[in-house]
Every structure is written in structure tokens, then in C-alpha cells.
Amino acid sequence: MGLASEPELSQLRFPETLDVPKLGTAWEKHIYQSETGSYFAELNEWEQEVVRSELSDPSVSYWLRSIPRKPWALAIPYLGDSGQFKTLYPDFIFIRKVGDGSM
């Protein structure tokens, strides 16, 4: 959304690499996983539950922990009670295979 007073459609452009500290639990299927197939993240209890549940679904191919306010973050605009646009940044994005295996 940037600084526009009204939402503007824009294409998500993820960075080629993402540097994060190697702390917490090693998770699989993250789009920025290391060469060993792991992505390290410190997740709170409910975040761990969500990720474990989603990763147990065989249709999940990849996932991303969204980092709010990064230039590449998914921002979902909505109208707040005041009539002004606000922004929701989802915590996670899960990419699934559908039907014929496409994503």
C-alpha cells in the first residue's frame, strides 16, 4: 500500500535471498530454506501450531513468514471503522498445489 491514501494494486516482488538469524526451530518447505532444506525461525506457540498444521497438509508446497512493512510484504487493505484505509499484514502465506498439481 505504501503511502497512498487509497490502496493501489501492485505486484509482489520477493527478494532473491533473505538473511535471517539462524535461531529457533528448523522448519521445512519455506521458500527461503537453506541448501539443507531448513529455515530457522523463532515462532510463538500459536504460530508453531499453525505452521505444523499447514505443513501436515500434503497440498502445501511452500510457505513464507511474512514480515510486515517490508517492500515485498503482502499488504491487504481494508476500510476501518473511521472510514480510513488500514493495512493487514498476514503472518504467513502458504502456497498449495491444486487440482493438476499447479500452484
C-alpha positions, 0 to 999 in steps of 0.5 A, a space after each residue: 500500500 505504501 503511502 497512498 491514501 487509497 490502496 493501489 494494486 501492485 505486484 509482489 516482488 520477493 527478494 532473491 535471498 533473505 538473511 535471517 538469524 539462524 535461531 529457533 526451530 528448523 522448519 521445512 518447505 519455506 521458500 527461503 530454506 537453506 541448501 539443507 532444506 531448513 529455515 530457522 525461525 523463532 515462532 510463538 506457540 500459536 504460530 508453531 501450531 499453525 505452521 505444523 498444521 499447514 505443513 501436515 497438509 500434503 497440498 502445501 508446497 511452500 510457505 513464507 513468514 511474512 514480515 510486515 512493512 517490508 517492500 515485498 510484504 503482502 499488504 491487504 487493505 481494508 476500510 476501518 471503522 473511521 472510514 480510513 484505509 488500514 493495512 493487514 499484514 498476514 503472518 504467513 502465506 502458504 502456497 498449495 498445489 491444486 487440482 493438476 498439481 499447479 500452484 
